[in-house]
Amino acid sequence: MCPNCRAFITTADKVCPYCEVKIGPRAIDRRVQASGTIAGLIPNARFTTCMILLLNFAFFMATEFDTGSRLINAGMSNPLVFLRGEWWRLITAGLLHGGIFHILMNSWVLFDLGSQVEEIYGADRLIVFYFCSTVGGFLLSAYLGHLAVGSSAGVYGLLGVMIALGRSARTALGDHIAGIYTRWAIFGLVMSFLPGIDLAAHLGGLAVGFGLAFFSGQPNRFNQTSSALWKWGSYACLGIAALAVLKMFSSYMRLGF
C-alpha cells in the first residue's frame, strides 16, 4: 500500500504509479542485517526492543543484589532533578524497577508495543521515541514531587506513538488502530490511580510519544535526510543514556561512604 495515497501497488514499484511518490524500503528491510541476530536467537524485527528488555533485566538483577537499595536511591526519579541538578535520574529511573511483578508487567507490554513500533518506524525512531518519552514522563513526575522508577513512562510513550500513527493516517484503518491503542491507554491510566503507581510519569510519557510521532510524519515515507537525522538522534540518545548510567554509578559509589 502506498504510504501517501493508500493505493495498492506491487512490491517491485519504486514510485507509486498513482501519485508518483517515491517508495522507500520498509523500516524492517532497512535494518542492518548483522544487527538483527545474536546467534540466531533474536529476530530482526524486534532486536532493539529485546536489547532494551535485557538491559532492564540486567539492572533489575543488580538491584536485587544491592544492599540498602543504594542503586535505586542513586537512579530513581525524584525532586533532586531540580534541587541538585541530578538530570541523569530522568533517564536511569526508566532502567530500574521496584520488584519482580513490576518489571514483568512492564516488560510484557514493552515487548508487544516495542516490537510493533520497531517494525513500523525502525530502530532509530524507536530509540528516540522511547528515550524522550522516558525523560518527559519522569520530568513531569519529578516536577510534581514524586519518587518513581520503571519503564512505564517509555511504554506509555510507545502507546502515544501508536495512537498518533492511527490519527495521522486519516483513514478508516488508521481510526481503527488509534481506537485500539486509545482504549489501551485509557485502561492503563485508570489503573494508574492505584496506590504506588505514578500517573504523572504515564501522562508525561504518553504526551511526548504522541507529539513526536504525530509531527514526525508517516513512517513509510522514505527520505534520506530525515533518516540520517533520526539515526544521529538515536546515537545522541544512546550517548546521553550511557553518560546518565555513569553518573548514576558515580552517585551510587558516593552513597556507599
N, C-alpha and C positions, 0 to 999 in steps of 0.2 A: 504494500500500500504506500502510495506517495505520501511523504510526511507533510507536504504542502497542501495539495488539493484532495487527498484521500482517494484518488482513483487507483484501481487495481492495475499493477504493472508487473512485468516479469522481473525475475532476479537478475537478468542479464542487462537490464536497462541502466545506463549511467546517467541519462537525462530523462525526466518524465516526458512522455510524448504528448501529454495533455496540457501541462502548464509550463513545460520547458525548464523546470528547476533541476539543478544538478543533484543527483542522488549519490550520497556517500555510503560507505560500508556501515553496517550496523556497529553499534558500540562493542558488542561482543566479538565481532570479527576484527576490530581494530586492536584488540588486545595483543600484547606481545606474547607469542605462543610459549616462550620459555618460562614466563612468569606464572602460567596457569596451573602448574602441577608441582607437587613435591612427591617424587617417586610415584606419580600417577594417582595420588590419594585425593587431591583437591581439584575439582573441576574448574575449568577456566572461568565459567560464568559466575562463580562466587569466591574466587581466590581472595580478593581483598576483604570481603566480608568475613571469611574464615580466619584471616590473619588478625582482624580486629577482635574476633571472639577468642582466639588463642592468647592474644595479649591480655585481654580482660581476665582470663582464667589464670594466667601466669601471675598477675598482680593479686588476684584473689588468694592463690596459694601462698604468696608472700605474706599477705596479711594474716593468714591462718597460723603461720609460724612466728608471727611477730608478737613479742611480749609487750603488754601495756598499750597495745593499739597505737604505737608511735607512728606507723606508716599512714594509718587512717588520719591521725591528727595532723600529719605533715602535708597531706594531699587533699583533704576534704575541702569543699567549698564552704566558706563562711565569711562574715563581715571583715575579716582581716584582709580580704582582697582590696578593700577600700581603706581600712585603717592603717595598714602597714605596706600597702602596695604589693601584696603577695599574689601577683597575677596568675602564677602558674596553677593555682588552685582551680581556676576556671576550666582547666584542661585535665589536670590529673584527677579531679573528682570523678570524671567520666570513666576512669580506669579502675576505680575502687568500688567495692560492694560491701554491704553490711552483713551478709550471711549467704548460706548456700541457696536458700529459697529465692533471695533477691537476685542473685546472679543467674540462676536457672530460668526464672521468669523473663528477665531482660534478654537473655541470650536466645531464648526460644523465639521471641518476637523479632529480635535483631537479625537472626538468621533468615527468617522469611522476608522481612522488609528489605534488608541489606542486599539479599540476592536479587530481588526484583529491581531495586534501584540500580544496582551494578550492571545488570543485564541491559536495562533500558538506557541508562545515561553513561555507563562506562565507569571505570575505576577512579579516574581523576576527579570527576564531578562527585562521585560518592564520597571520596575523602573530604572534599571541600564542604559538601552539604553536612556531613556528619560532624566534622570539626567545628564549623561555625555554629551549628545548632547546639552542640555541647557548650560552647562558650556563651552563646546567647542565653541558653536556659539557666546556667549557673550564675550568669551575671545578674539576671533578674532575681534569682534566689538569694544571692549574697546581698543584693541591694535591699531586700526585704528583711534581712537579718536572719536568714535560715541557715542551718547546718545540713549539708546534703552530700551524698555520694551516689554513684550509679550511672549506668549507661543510658538511662531512660530519657535524659534530655536529648541525646543524639537520636535515640529511637523515635521520639516524637517529632524530631526534625525530619526524619525519613517519611513519617506519616504525612507531614506537611508537604513534602516533595510529591508524593503520590496524589494527594488532593489537588495540588497545583497542576500536575500533569493532566489530570482529567479536566479541570476547569479551563486550561489554556487551549485544549484541543477543540472546543466549541462544536462537538459532535455528540450524537446520542451515545456512542460508545464512551466518549470522554465523560459525559454526565454520569454514566453508569459506574465508571471507575471512581470518579470523585465521590459518588454516593456511598460506595462500599467503604472507602477509607475514611470518609467523614463519620460514618457510623462507628468505625473502629476508634476514631479519635474521641467521639462523644462518650463512648463506653469507658475508654481509658481515663478521660478527665473526670467522669463521675467517680470512678474508683480512686482517683487521686485525693478525694475528700476523706479517705480512710486515714486513721492515725498513722503517723510515721512516713507518709508519702508526700513528696514535695510537689504540690500543684504548680507553684511558680516556675520551677525548672521545666516542667512539662509544657506549660503555656509558652514560655520563652523559646524553647526548642522548636515547638510546633510553628510559631510565628516566623522564626528565622528560616526554617526549612521551606515553608510555603513561599516566603518572599523571594528567596534565592532561586528556587525552581521556576516560579512564575515569571520572573523577569529575565531568566536565562534563555527562554525560548524553547522551541520544540527540540527534543533530544536527538532526533534523527536528521536534522538539517546539518549537513557536513560543511564545515568552514574551517579551513586550515589555520587561520589566525586565531579564531576563538578556541580551537582545540589546543593550540600552543599555550594560550593564556590559562586554560583550565589545567593543563599539565604543570605549568610553572606555579600555579596557585596551589596545586596538590603538593608540590615539592616544598613550598613555603609552609604549608600546614604541618607537614611531617617534620620539617626542621624545627618549627616552633614547639611542636609536641615533644620532640626529643629534648630540647632545652628545658621545657617545663618539667620533664621527668628528672633531669639532672638537678634542677632547683629543688624539687621535692625531696630527693635523696640527700641533698645538702642540708635541708631543714631537718630531715629525719636524723641525721648524724648529730646535729646540734641538740635535738631533743634527748639524745642519749646521755648527755653530760649534765 
